[in-house]
């Protein structure tokens, strides 16, 4: 079926088209409730990573994972502590609990045991339990632990982080949309000439969002980060498609075309422009699929799919709605609320030299600064004043940090194991090393160690060491300790081939290394894909370079700000924003450049640049301000630090991209005008010498008169 036939069917049968989309939206909303959400960032580490293989090996050999939550109870005797441990084990969500009785024989007085080991679990009558709880339903696990612990007890660890993320994700998506939609509506009212047009925009994109969220059911699961940001990002990033389409439709109506003819012309002429614009964003997001850190494919596929659905709703549903609601749009028309941007356009060309000098001065520091940030790789801290933050502080005050590690080494090499233990105990950050060898001292002969304790440390092939360090969950020192222990393992055990090292610090180190390796690949592919789409759309070699350079400079400035302000930056946010800002805001440059190319057929460089800014500034500001507003809403509303920080950086990036497209890009187009003409097929620029000759003739005529 030809394109014209499809267009005629959509326009003629617009009511059935709307009904079909309503049905699909309702079905999608129902399906969206069944999408499984994953809250564990560590599960996105590649299967071949050392920490992932170590976890699988320990579960295979010992049947349990490392403890993922700690619970501290005050004012307890040893017998009361043992009784409380039994209560913990009776909880349905708890699969294992480690306390002193698992590591030492309590029949022997505590004073005869290694005090470091004792004080890791029992200090000043406070009992600290290392618990393995169900992380799939972290909220239920945390609630049951807190109910048992009461107000005096304190709970900290990975399960708390997962539960907080789960509760925040479930409650905040609606809140984020509740704040973002009115802001977007206000911006659209200002940017359009009808009170009803913004409703059409939001309705069309919202249907696209529903279709995207519902079709996420095809995936096994999606991450909580994807669940938190995908809908609102899709709304913000694709809004300009609907704005562009409706503006073109209004132009055709204003020229005297009947409604159906105007809509058909708009559908036909907008397809290539909107497809090219969507393709840059689509491929920018799709580049995330090539990340080894599996959060990238998770987010990239959902966002790329969202672009497709938004494009479909704009090209199919919006024309149908225009046909249905045209009378309402006409009755609600108001005078333009945006000012003329001719003054801004003249300022852009007048300030060309200062702008270029400033950009030249900051481009290198910005590039180096964004590569030198102090990155975080985990989920971040808790909201100040929350129960979770209080519990962390209470446990820290009594026991400090307790980074739990399990080191599996060959069982048949006790001499090497002793050397390993000695090397570990020499490290200042190590609080204790517990193993069968360390327990079998002169004070505790091997023959009186119970079989229960022995099973904690031996499998058929491996001896297990339980190591506790006074390291935070994430810091340069944490990474350094993990790397040092791996180095010791390599030195003692033949390049570490026979050992498996497990713990949050090893997981975070693997996450860091994986994400950093992904950075060059993902950014490179995103830039290449976007540049290729632009090159095909404009049939030019120079234009994609100028457009991508403009957006990349804004990205470098955006991501260098944390470095120069001395604040940490979450690396996941850094990587996502690098891709999302490029894919989402390069459309602004495409629109302005297209106007410049059209104007250059009729006027000189300077006039073309000024007219391009004057004609497009209003159209650019609406989507940029919406994207910025959505980002800042994420930053303010979300209690998930990764999501909040992502929103802040994305909002700032949208404004920086807008500024660069309006102030830098037109001047770059002027400077490289001759090169653009030479490297662009069928450019057909009006020669500047004709412009100058015409100006001289007009001046001479004026003088004669």
C-alpha positions in Angstrom: 0.0 0.0 0.0 1.4 3.4 -1.0 2.0 6.2 1.4 -0.7 8.4 -0.1 -3.3 5.6 0.4 -2.4 5.2 4.0 -2.6 9.0 4.5 -6.1 9.1 2.9 -7.3 6.2 5.1 -6.1 7.9 8.3 -7.7 11.2 7.4 -11.0 9.7 6.1 -11.4 7.2 8.9 -10.0 9.3 11.7 -12.6 8.3 14.3 -11.9 4.5 14.0 -8.1 5.3 14.2 -8.7 7.2 17.5 -10.8 4.3 18.8 -8.0 1.8 18.0 -5.4 3.9 19.8 -7.7 4.3 22.9 -8.1 0.5 23.0 -4.3 0.0 22.6 -3.6 2.5 25.3 -6.0 0.8 27.8 -4.5 -2.6 27.1 -1.0 -1.1 27.5 -1.9 0.5 30.8 -3.1 -3.0 32.0 0.1 -4.7 30.7 2.3 -2.1 32.3 1.2 -3.2 35.8 2.6 -6.6 35.1 6.1 -5.5 34.2 8.7 -6.8 36.7 11.1 -4.2 38.1 14.7 -5.1 39.2 16.1 -2.9 42.0 19.6 -4.5 42.3 22.2 -2.6 40.3 24.8 -5.3 41.0 22.7 -7.8 39.0 23.6 -5.9 35.8 27.3 -6.7 36.0 28.3 -9.0 33.2 28.1 -12.8 33.9 31.8 -13.1 33.1 32.8 -10.6 35.8 35.0 -12.0 38.6 32.5 -11.0 41.3 29.5 -12.7 39.5 31.4 -15.9 39.0 32.5 -15.8 42.7 28.9 -15.4 43.8 27.8 -18.4 41.7 30.7 -20.5 43.0 30.0 -19.8 46.7 26.3 -20.6 46.3 27.3 -23.8 44.5 29.8 -24.8 47.2 28.2 -23.5 50.4 24.5 -23.0 49.4 24.3 -19.4 50.7 25.0 -15.9 49.5 26.9 -13.3 51.5 24.8 -11.5 54.1 23.0 -8.6 52.6 21.7 -6.8 55.7 22.9 -6.1 59.3 20.7 -5.8 62.3 21.9 -4.3 65.6 20.0 -4.9 68.9 21.0 -3.1 72.1 21.0 -4.3 75.7 21.3 -8.1 75.2 23.0 -10.8 77.0 24.6 -13.7 75.1 21.7 -16.0 75.8 19.2 -13.3 74.8 21.1 -12.7 71.6 21.0 -16.4 70.8 17.2 -16.3 71.3 16.8 -13.3 69.1 18.8 -15.1 66.4 16.2 -17.9 66.4 13.5 -15.3 66.0 15.3 -13.9 63.0 15.7 -17.4 61.4 11.9 -18.0 61.9 11.2 -15.1 59.5 10.0 -16.2 56.1 12.2 -13.7 54.3 15.4 -14.7 56.2 17.4 -17.6 54.8 20.6 -17.4 57.0 21.9 -15.5 60.0 25.5 -15.3 61.1 26.4 -14.5 64.7 29.1 -15.3 67.1 27.9 -18.9 67.6 28.6 -19.6 63.9 32.3 -18.5 64.3 33.3 -19.4 67.8 32.4 -22.0 70.4 30.3 -20.1 73.0 31.0 -22.9 75.5 34.4 -21.3 75.8 34.4 -17.9 77.6 34.4 -14.9 75.2 37.6 -13.6 76.8 39.6 -16.5 75.4 38.6 -15.8 71.8 40.1 -13.3 69.4 38.5 -10.0 70.6 38.4 -8.5 67.1 36.1 -11.3 66.0 33.9 -11.0 69.1 33.6 -7.3 68.8 32.5 -7.5 65.3 29.3 -9.2 66.5 28.9 -8.3 70.2 30.1 -5.1 71.8 28.9 -3.3 74.9 25.9 -5.6 75.1 24.9 -4.7 71.5 24.4 -7.7 69.3 25.1 -7.3 65.5 23.6 -10.0 63.2 24.7 -10.6 59.6 21.6 -11.7 57.8 20.9 -13.1 54.3 17.4 -11.9 53.4 15.2 -12.2 50.4 16.2 -9.3 48.1 13.5 -10.0 45.4 10.9 -8.6 47.8 13.1 -6.2 49.7 10.3 -4.1 51.0 8.7 -7.1 52.8 12.1 -8.3 54.1 12.8 -4.8 55.5 9.4 -4.5 57.1 9.7 -7.9 58.8 13.1 -7.1 60.1 12.1 -3.7 61.4 9.0 -5.1 63.1 11.1 -7.6 64.9 13.8 -5.2 65.9 11.4 -2.5 67.0 12.3 1.2 67.4 15.5 0.4 69.4 16.9 -1.9 66.7 18.8 -0.6 63.7 18.9 -2.2 60.2 21.4 -1.3 57.4 22.7 -3.0 54.2 21.8 -3.8 50.6 18.3 -4.9 51.4 17.6 -1.5 52.9 18.9 0.2 49.7 16.8 -2.1 47.5 13.7 -1.6 49.6 14.1 2.2 49.6 14.6 2.2 45.8 11.5 -0.1 45.4 9.3 2.1 47.6 10.5 5.3 46.0 10.0 4.0 42.4 6.5 2.8 43.1 5.4 6.1 44.7 7.5 8.6 42.7 6.6 7.8 39.1 3.1 9.2 39.6 4.4 12.2 41.6 7.0 13.0 38.9 4.3 13.0 36.2 2.0 15.0 38.5 4.6 17.8 38.7 6.0 17.5 35.1 2.7 17.6 33.2 1.4 20.9 34.5 4.8 22.5 33.9 4.9 21.1 30.3 1.3 22.4 29.8 2.2 25.9 30.9 5.3 26.0 28.6 3.2 24.7 25.7 0.4 27.3 26.3 3.0 30.0 26.0 4.6 28.5 22.9 1.4 27.9 21.0 -1.5 30.0 19.7 -4.3 27.9 21.1 -5.4 27.0 24.6 -6.4 23.5 23.4 -3.3 22.6 21.3 -1.2 21.8 24.4 -3.8 19.3 25.4 -3.4 17.6 22.0 0.4 17.5 22.4 0.3 15.9 25.8 -2.5 13.5 24.9 -0.6 12.2 21.8 2.7 11.8 23.6 1.0 10.3 26.7 -0.5 7.6 24.5 2.9 6.9 23.1 4.3 6.6 26.7 1.5 4.2 27.6 2.2 2.0 24.5 5.9 2.0 25.4 5.4 1.1 29.1 2.9 -1.6 28.3 5.1 -3.3 25.7 7.9 -3.5 28.3 6.1 -6.8 29.2 8.2 -8.4 26.4 11.3 -8.0 28.6 12.0 -10.3 31.5 12.3 -7.3 33.7 13.3 -3.6 33.6 15.5 -1.7 36.1 14.1 0.7 38.7 16.1 3.5 37.0 14.4 2.7 33.7 11.0 2.5 35.4 11.6 5.9 37.1 12.8 8.0 34.2 11.8 6.4 30.9 8.2 7.7 30.8 9.0 11.2 31.7 12.1 11.3 29.4 10.0 10.0 26.5 7.4 12.7 27.1 10.1 15.5 27.2 12.3 14.3 24.4 9.5 13.6 21.8 7.2 16.6 22.5 8.9 18.6 19.7 7.6 16.1 17.1 4.0 17.0 17.9 4.8 20.7 18.1 6.5 20.6 14.7 3.6 18.6 13.1 0.9 20.9 14.4 2.8 24.1 13.4 3.1 22.8 9.8 -0.5 21.9 9.8 -1.5 25.4 10.9 0.8 26.9 8.2 -1.0 24.9 5.5 -4.4 25.9 6.9 -3.3 29.6 7.0 -2.4 29.4 3.3 -6.0 28.6 2.4 -6.0 24.8 2.2 -9.1 22.9 3.5 -8.5 21.0 6.8 -8.2 17.5 5.2 -5.8 18.8 2.5 -3.7 20.6 5.1 -3.5 17.5 7.2 -2.6 15.3 4.3 0.1 17.7 3.1 1.5 17.9 6.6 1.6 14.1 7.0 3.4 13.8 3.6 5.9 16.6 4.1 6.6 15.9 7.8 7.4 12.2 7.5 11.0 12.7 6.3 11.8 15.5 8.7 10.3 13.8 11.7 11.8 10.5 10.8 15.3 12.0 10.5 14.8 13.8 13.8 13.6 10.7 15.5 16.4 8.6 14.0 19.1 10.7 15.7 17.4 10.3 19.1 16.7 6.6 18.4 20.2 5.7 17.5 21.6 7.8 20.3 19.6 5.8 22.8 20.2 2.5 21.0 24.0 3.0 21.5 23.4 2.1 25.2 22.6 -1.4 24.0 26.3 -2.0 23.4 27.2 -1.5 27.1 28.5 -4.6 28.9 26.9 -3.2 32.1 23.4 -4.5 31.4 21.6 -1.5 32.7 22.6 0.2 29.4 20.7 -2.2 27.2 17.8 -2.2 29.6 17.4 1.6 29.4 18.5 2.0 25.8 15.9 -0.5 24.4 13.1 1.0 26.4 13.9 4.6 25.4 14.5 3.7 21.7 11.2 1.8 21.6 9.6 4.9 23.2 10.9 7.1 20.3 9.3 4.7 17.8 5.9 4.8 19.6 5.9 8.6 19.9 6.7 8.9 16.2 3.8 6.6 15.3 1.4 8.5 17.6 2.4 11.8 16.1 2.2 10.7 12.5 -1.0 8.6 12.9 -3.0 9.6 16.0 -2.3 13.4 15.9 -3.7 13.8 12.4 -6.8 12.0 13.4 -7.2 14.1 16.5 -6.7 17.3 14.5 -9.5 16.2 12.2 -11.8 15.6 15.2 -10.9 18.6 17.3 -10.2 21.3 14.7 -13.3 23.4 15.7 -12.2 23.4 19.3 -8.7 24.5 18.3 -10.0 27.3 16.3 -12.4 28.5 19.0 -9.6 28.5 21.6 -7.1 30.4 19.5 -5.3 33.3 21.2 -2.7 35.8 20.2 0.9 34.7 20.3 2.4 35.0 23.8 6.0 34.7 22.7 7.8 37.9 21.7 9.6 38.4 18.5 13.1 37.0 18.5 14.6 39.4 15.9 16.5 41.3 18.6 17.9 38.1 19.9 18.9 37.1 16.3 20.8 40.3 15.8 22.5 39.9 19.2 23.7 36.4 18.2 25.6 37.7 15.1 26.9 40.8 16.9 28.3 38.7 19.7 29.9 36.2 17.4 33.5 37.0 18.2 33.1 37.1 22.0 31.1 33.9 21.9 33.7 32.1 19.8 36.5 33.3 22.0 34.8 32.2 25.2 34.0 28.8 23.7 37.6 28.4 22.5 38.9 29.2 26.0 36.6 26.8 27.9 36.4 23.9 25.5 39.7 22.2 26.6 39.2 22.7 30.4 35.6 21.4 30.0 36.7 18.3 28.1 39.4 17.5 30.7 37.2 18.4 33.6 34.4 16.0 32.6 36.9 13.2 32.3 38.3 13.9 35.8 35.2 13.7 37.9 35.1 11.8 41.2 32.6 9.2 40.3 30.2 7.1 42.4 28.9 3.8 41.1 26.3 2.7 43.6 22.9 3.8 44.6 23.9 6.7 46.9 22.9 7.5 50.4 19.5 7.9 52.2 17.4 11.0 52.7 18.5 13.0 55.7 16.3 12.4 58.7 14.9 9.1 57.4 14.8 5.9 59.5 17.3 4.3 57.1 19.8 7.2 57.6 19.3 7.0 61.4 20.0 3.2 61.5 23.2 3.6 59.4 24.4 6.2 61.9 23.5 4.0 64.9 25.3 0.9 63.6 28.3 3.0 62.5 28.7 4.6 65.9 28.9 1.2 67.6 30.6 -1.1 65.0 31.9 1.2 62.3 31.7 0.1 58.7 31.5 -3.7 58.2 32.4 -4.6 54.6 31.7 -8.3 54.4 33.9 -10.4 52.2 34.2 -14.1 51.5 37.4 -15.5 50.0 37.3 -19.0 48.6 40.7 -20.7 48.3 41.7 -24.3 47.6 41.1 -26.5 50.6 44.2 -28.6 50.0 46.7 -25.7 50.3 46.7 -24.7 54.0 50.2 -23.2 53.9 49.2 -20.7 51.3 46.0 -20.0 53.2 48.1 -19.1 56.3 50.2 -16.7 54.2 47.1 -15.1 52.8 45.6 -14.6 56.3 48.9 -13.1 57.5 49.0 -10.7 54.6 45.3 -9.7 55.1 45.8 -9.1 58.8 48.6 -6.7 58.1 46.3 -4.4 56.3 45.1 -1.5 58.6 41.5 -1.5 57.2 40.9 -5.2 58.0 39.0 -5.7 61.2 39.0 -9.5 61.3 39.8 -12.6 59.3 37.9 -15.7 60.3 38.7 -19.2 58.9 39.2 -22.7 60.1 42.9 -22.1 60.4 42.5 -18.8 62.4 40.1 -20.6 64.8 42.4 -23.6 65.3 44.8 -21.8 67.7 46.5 -23.0 70.8 43.5 -21.6 72.8 41.0 -23.6 70.7 42.3 -27.0 69.6 40.9 -28.3 66.2 39.3 -31.3 67.8 36.8 -29.4 69.9 35.6 -27.2 67.0 32.1 -28.4 66.2 31.0 -29.8 62.9 28.5 -26.9 62.6 31.4 -24.4 62.7 33.5 -26.6 60.4 30.8 -26.6 57.7 30.9 -22.8 57.7 34.5 -22.9 56.4 34.9 -26.0 54.3 33.3 -27.5 51.2 34.6 -30.5 49.3 37.0 -28.3 47.3 37.3 -24.9 49.0 38.2 -23.3 52.3 36.2 -20.2 53.0 37.6 -17.1 54.8 35.2 -14.5 56.2 36.8 -11.1 56.1 35.5 -7.9 57.6 37.0 -4.5 56.8 36.2 -1.0 58.1 35.5 0.3 54.6 32.5 2.2 53.4 30.4 0.7 50.6 32.0 3.0 48.1 35.1 5.2 48.2 38.5 5.2 46.5 39.9 3.3 49.5 37.2 0.6 49.0 38.2 0.1 45.4 41.9 0.2 46.4 41.3 -2.6 49.0 39.5 -4.8 46.6 42.3 -4.4 44.0 45.0 -5.1 46.7 43.3 -8.3 47.9 43.0 -9.5 44.3 46.6 -8.7 43.8 47.5 -10.8 46.9 45.4 -13.6 45.6 47.2 -13.5 42.3 50.6 -13.6 44.0 49.8 -16.4 46.4 47.6 -18.6 44.3 49.0 -18.6 40.7 47.4 -15.6 39.3 44.3 -16.2 41.4 42.9 -18.8 39.0 41.9 -21.1 41.9 40.4 -18.4 44.1 37.0 -16.6 44.2 36.7 -13.3 46.0 33.2 -12.1 46.9 31.9 -8.9 48.6 30.3 -5.6 47.9 33.7 -4.0 47.3 34.5 -6.5 44.6 31.1 -6.0 43.0 31.5 -2.3 43.0 35.0 -2.6 41.6 33.7 -4.8 38.7 30.8 -2.4 38.2 33.3 0.6 38.0 35.6 -1.2 35.6 32.8 -2.4 33.4 31.1 0.9 33.1 34.4 2.8 32.4 35.2 0.3 29.6 31.7 0.9 28.2 32.1 4.7 28.1 34.3 5.0 25.0 32.3 2.4 23.0 28.9 3.9 23.9 29.8 7.5 23.3 31.7 6.7 20.2 28.8 4.7 18.7 26.2 7.3 19.7 28.3 10.1 18.1 28.9 8.0 15.0 25.2 7.0 14.6 23.9 10.5 15.1 26.5 12.0 12.7 25.6 9.4 10.1 21.9 10.1 10.3 22.6 13.9 10.0 25.0 13.3 7.1 22.3 11.3 5.2 19.6 13.8 6.0 21.6 16.9 4.8 23.7 15.0 2.3 26.7 16.8 3.8 30.1 16.0 5.4 30.6 19.2 7.3 27.1 19.8 8.8 27.1 16.6 11.0 30.6 17.6 12.4 29.4 21.1 13.3 26.1 19.9 14.8 27.6 17.1 16.9 30.5 19.4 18.0 28.0 22.0 19.2 26.1 19.5 21.4 29.2 17.7 22.6 30.6 21.1 23.8 27.5 21.6 25.8 27.8 18.0 27.2 31.4 18.6 28.2 30.5 21.8 30.0 27.5 20.2 31.7 29.5 17.2 33.0 32.6 19.3 33.9 30.5 21.4 36.4 30.6 18.8 39.1 34.4 18.6 38.8 34.9 22.3 39.1 32.4 22.6 42.0 34.1 19.6 43.8 31.0 17.4 44.0 30.7 13.7 43.2 28.9 12.5 40.1 27.2 9.2 39.7 28.8 7.4 36.8 25.6 5.8 35.6 24.1 9.3 35.3 27.2 10.5 33.6 27.0 7.8 31.0 23.3 8.1 30.4 23.3 11.9 30.1 26.2 11.7 27.7 24.0 9.7 25.3 20.6 11.1 26.2 21.6 14.8 25.9 23.2 14.1 22.5 20.2 12.2 21.1 17.6 14.5 22.6 19.0 17.9 21.9 20.8 17.5 18.5 17.2 17.9 17.1 17.4 21.6 18.1 20.5 22.0 15.9 18.9 20.1 13.0 15.9 22.4 13.0 18.1 25.6 13.0 20.5 24.2 10.4 17.6 23.3 8.1 16.3 26.8 8.2 19.8 28.2 7.6 20.2 26.0 4.5 16.8 27.1 3.1 17.5 30.8 3.9 21.0 30.7 2.2 19.3 30.0 -1.1 17.7 33.4 -0.8 20.0 35.6 1.3 23.6 36.0 2.5 25.3 34.3 5.4 24.6 36.9 8.1 21.0 37.4 7.1 20.4 33.7 6.9 21.8 33.2 10.4 19.7 35.9 11.9 16.5 34.8 10.2 17.2 31.2 11.2 17.5 32.2 14.9 14.4 34.5 14.7 12.3 31.8 13.1 13.3 28.8 15.2 14.1 30.3 18.7 10.5 29.9 19.9 10.2 26.4 18.5 13.5 25.4 20.2 12.7 26.9 23.6 9.5 24.9 24.1 11.0 21.4 24.0 14.2 22.5 25.6 12.4 24.1 28.6 10.1 21.0 28.9 13.2 18.7 29.0 14.9 21.0 31.5 11.7 21.2 33.6 11.3 17.4 33.6 15.0 17.0 34.6 14.7 19.5 37.5 11.4 17.8 38.6 13.3 14.5 38.8 16.0 16.2 40.8 13.5 17.7 43.3 11.0 14.9 43.6 13.0 11.7 43.5 14.5 10.4 46.8 16.6 7.9 44.8 20.0 9.7 44.6 20.9 8.2 41.2 17.6 9.3 39.6 17.7 12.7 41.3 21.2 13.4 40.1 20.4 12.2 36.6 17.5 14.7 36.5 19.7 17.6 37.6 22.4 16.9 35.1 19.8 16.3 32.3 17.9 19.5 33.1 21.1 21.6 33.1 22.2 19.9 29.9 19.0 20.8 28.0 19.5 24.5 28.8 23.2 24.4 27.8 22.4 22.7 24.5 19.7 25.3 23.8 22.2 28.1 24.5 24.8 26.5 22.3 22.4 25.9 19.4 21.1 29.5 19.5 24.4 31.4 20.2 27.2 29.1 18.9 25.8 27.1 16.0 24.6 30.0 13.8 28.0 31.6 14.0 29.7 28.3 13.2 27.4 27.9 10.1 28.4 31.5 9.0 32.2 30.8 9.5 32.1 27.5 7.7 29.6 28.6 5.1 31.9 28.1 2.1 33.1 24.7 3.3 29.5 23.6 3.9 28.6 24.6 0.4 31.5 22.7 -1.0 30.8 19.5 1.0 27.0 19.5 0.8 25.2 18.0 -2.2 23.0 20.5 -4.1 23.6 23.3 -1.5 22.6 26.0 -4.0 23.7 28.9 -1.8 23.2 32.4 -3.0 26.7 33.8 -3.6 27.7 36.5 -1.1 29.1 38.7 -3.9 25.6 39.1 -5.4 24.4 40.3 -2.0 27.3 42.8 -1.7 26.7 44.0 -5.2 22.9 44.5 -4.5 23.7 46.4 -1.3 26.1 48.7 -3.2 23.5 49.4 -5.9 20.9 50.2 -3.2 23.3 52.5 -1.4 24.3 54.3 -4.7 20.6 54.7 -5.6 19.9 56.1 -2.1 22.8 58.6 -2.5 21.5 59.7 -5.9 18.0 60.3 -4.6 
